[in-house]
């Protein structure tokens, strides 16, 4: 499978689509009912989406699948333009879809899915600022995107520091760029409160909703034996690529190395949010899977001996199937 995905063309694209359909077929055949899809006090913008789709469970499943596929293929386009994995490969897309499917209960109408698309676009915008002469507006755009993602998924706000980290990694930013980034991060919330107030809402209630989504305890996960084994296998798949990246990073070109640094910071923020923020649920996997999929694909694209990687990847695929049959 790894050697097949190293190539380009219609074959790998078809495999990615078939994998997505195979993992989502259960939800497409038997969509979760509206009462299961609704969340208590969602973020305001996501609440609008829930109200629109609450009467159509199948439409909710289709929208979620489209969002996953969109993120997966934007990842491919991102690498094609920046080329930090110096090979045209569809492996990041397949790996992202597999990783997003580790928690099947969090796949449908997960607000982190549209948030992950905005965060990925923000990262792309930041990396594009490398070697721009003069003042760059890219970090304003990136902060605006990530902050807007917070209107859908509150956990996205923890990635706002990634903009300032990216500015320090990619360039020597002046005070104007950093000030504009702060403005981009604040602007969506100013607009939200203004619209809420103009439409007759209580701003205190809005603050309470945001605080609930940020800090209240997220719903617990049923840590079944199957899920624990699946996560252990996913961890075994990730560890060798992470060590490979640490060994090879000094040999990469400067922009590629800086892109990987931002990826590692994104992974570190995701891990810290999982551990220390009670309001972060397993839905954040949709965001955390982006750097993990890129790191895994980087090693699989260039490893000379793919036997062990192939075995581990197939074990993860088999465990994903098992987790669907015996959840």
N, C-alpha and C positions, 0 to 999 in steps of 0.2 A: 504494500500500500504506500509506503514512504517513497519508494522509487517512482511509483506511478504519479504521486502528487508533486514530485519534484518538477514534472513537466508542466506544460501549458496546453491550452486548447480546450476543446469541448468536453473531453473525458473527465478531467478533474472537476470541472464545473458541474457536470451531471452527477458525479459522486457526491459533491457537497449538497446539491438539492435533494438527492435521494436520502442522504443521511438525515437531513432536516425533516423531511416528510416522514421517515421511519420513526424518528424520535417523537414527533408530534401527532402521529396517527391516532393515538388513543384519545387525545384531547379533541381532535377534529371529528372523530366518530361520536364521542360522548362528551360534549363541551360542559365545563363546570357551570352550574346554575347561577343565576344572577345574585342570589344571596351569598354565595360563596365568593363571588368576584368583588363585592363591595367591601370597602375598608372603613373602619371607624375614623372619622375626622381625617380624611386624606388631605394632602396639600391642595390649595385652592384650584390650581390649574388642572391637576390630576382628577380632582373631584368632578370637574366638568366632563372629562372623558368618561369617567365611571357612569355618570348620569346618562350620557348619550348611548352607552353600550350596555347598560344594565338589562335592557329588554331583549338583547340579542347575544346570547352566549357564543354562538358560532362566529359572529363578527368579531367578538373580543379575542377569540383564539386566532383567527386569521390575522388580525392586526398585530398581535404579539409575534406570530411567526414572521410576518413581513418585517417587523422591527429587527428581529434577530438576524434575518438574512441581509437586511440593509446594513447593519453594523458590520457583519462578516465581510461583505463585499466592499464596503468603504475601507476596511482594513487593508484589503488587497490593493485598492487604488492608492491609499496612503503610502504603502511600501513601494509601489510602482513609481511614484513621484519622488519620494525621498531616498529610496533604495538603500535603507539601512540594513536590510537583508538582501545582499547583492545577488538575488536570483528571483526571477518571476515565478512565483509558486502560489498555489491555492491552499497550502497547508494551514496558514493562519485562520482562514475562513472555516475549514473543517474543524480545527481544534477549538475555535471559539464556540461553534455550535455544540460540540461535545461537552465542553466545560459548562456552558449555560444549562445543559440538561442534567447536571449532577443533582439538582434539587427540582424535580418535576413540578412540585407544588408551587414553586415560585416563578414558573415560566409564563403563565397566562396573566395578562394585565399587570405585569410588574412595572411600576413606575421607573425603576432603574434602567429599563430598556431604552426609552427615549432619552433619559438622562445620559446613558452611556454613549449614545450617538452624538450628543452635544459635547460631551467631554472629549471624545475622540476627535471631533472637528476642531475643538479648542487646541488640542495638542498639535494637530496638523498646522493650525494657524501659527502657533508659537514657533515650531521648528522652521516654518517658512520665513521667519524673521532673521534667520542666520545670515550674517554678512550684508544686511540691508544698510545702506549708507544713510546717515542722518537719523532722525527720530522715527521710530516704528509705531504704527497704530495697532500692530498685531496683538499686543498684550491687552489692549483695551477690548478688542474683539473676543479674545480668549476668555477674559474675565467675565464679559457680558454673557458668553455662551454657558460657562459653567454656573454662573449665578442664576441664569434663566433655567438651567436644569434643576436647580434647587426648588423652583416653583412647582415642579412635577414630583421630584423625589428629594426630600429634605437632606438625605445623606450626601447629596452632591455638594453641599456647601463645604464639606470637609476637604474638597479638592481645590478650593479657591487658592490656598497657599501654593498649589502647584504652578500657578501663573507666575508668582514672584520667584519661585525656585527656577522655573524655566527661563525667566529673564536674566537671572544671575548666571545660569549655566551657559546660555546661548550667546550672550553679549555682555557688554559693560553698560547697563542701562543708566540713563540719567534720571534726575528727579522727575522730569516731566512724564517720561514713560511709566514710571511707577505710580505717579499721581493719577494718570489716565487709567491705569489698571484698577486702582481703587475705585475710581468713578464708574468703570464698567461693572465692577462687582456690586456696587451699591444701587445702580440705576434700576435694575428690575424690581428690587424691593420697594423703591420709592414709587414706581408705577403701580405695583400691586396694592400698596396701602392707599394710594390716591384713588384708584378705581374702586377699591373696597369702600372707602369713605363716601365717594360720590354716589355710589349705588345704595347708600343707606345702611351699610354694614357697620358693626361695632369693631373699631380697631383693636380694642382690648381682647375681643373674642378671636380676632385674627392672630394676635400675638400668642394667645393660648393654643391655637391650632398648630402654629409653627413650633412652639415649645413642646407640644405633645409629640409631634413627628420627630423632633430632634432628640429628645431626651427620655421619653417614656419607654418602658421595656417593650421590645419587639416581641411578637408572637414566638413561642418556643417551637423547636423542630423535633420531630419524632426521630431520635437517633437510633434507627433500627440497625441490626447487625449488617444487613445488606448495604446500607448507606455508609456505615463506618468502613467496611471493606472497600467500597467504591472510592471513598475519599482517600484511603490509604494507597490504593493503586494510582489514583490521580497524583498524589504526592510523589510516589516513586517515578512517575513519568516526568515530573517537573524538576526533580533534584539534579539529574545529570545535565539537562540543558542549562540550568542556572550555573553550575560549576563550569560548563563549557563557555558560557558568556563571560564569566569572571576571568577565565584564562585568556580568551581571545580579544577582549575589549581593547587592550593597549595596541593591538595591531590594526584596528579599524581606522578609517578616515575620520577627520575631526568631527564633521557634522554627524556621521553615523554614531560615533562614540557619545556625543552630546545627546543624541536622540535616545540612545539606550540608557543614559543617566536619568533622563526624564521618565522613561519607562520604569526604571527601578524605584524612583521616587513615588510614582503612581502606585506601584505595588506595595511600597512601604506604608503609604497613607491608607490604602485599602486594608492592609493587615492591622494597622493600629486602630482603625475605625471598628473593625470586627471585634477586636479584643477589648477596647476601652469604652466604646460608646454603646450603651444599652439599647438605644433606639435604632441601631443598624441591624438589619435582618439579613438572612441569607440571600435576599434579593440583590444585595450589593455584588453578588457573583457576576452579574451582567457587566459590571464595570471592571472588577478585578480580573475577569477572564481576558481582558484585552491585552495587558502586558504579559500575562502568563502564556497566552496563545502565541504571541510574537516570540517570546523567549524559547518556547518549545520548538516552534517552526524553524528558528534560526539554527538550532543544533541539528534537527532532522534534515535540513536542506543541505548540510555540508558534512555530516558525519560519514567517515569512510566505512566504518563497520556499523551497519544499521540493524544487525540481528537482534541485539538486546533492545534497542529502541522499538523495533518492529514487534517484538514479543510483548513488551510493556504496553504498547499502544493497543494491540489486539486484546490483551487482558482487560484494559479499560473499556473497550467497546463491548466485550462480552459481559462485563459487570454492569454496564449501562442497560443492556438487554435484560439481564437477570433482575435488575432493580425495577424494571417495568413489569416483569412477570410475577415476582415475589417482593413487592414493595415493603 
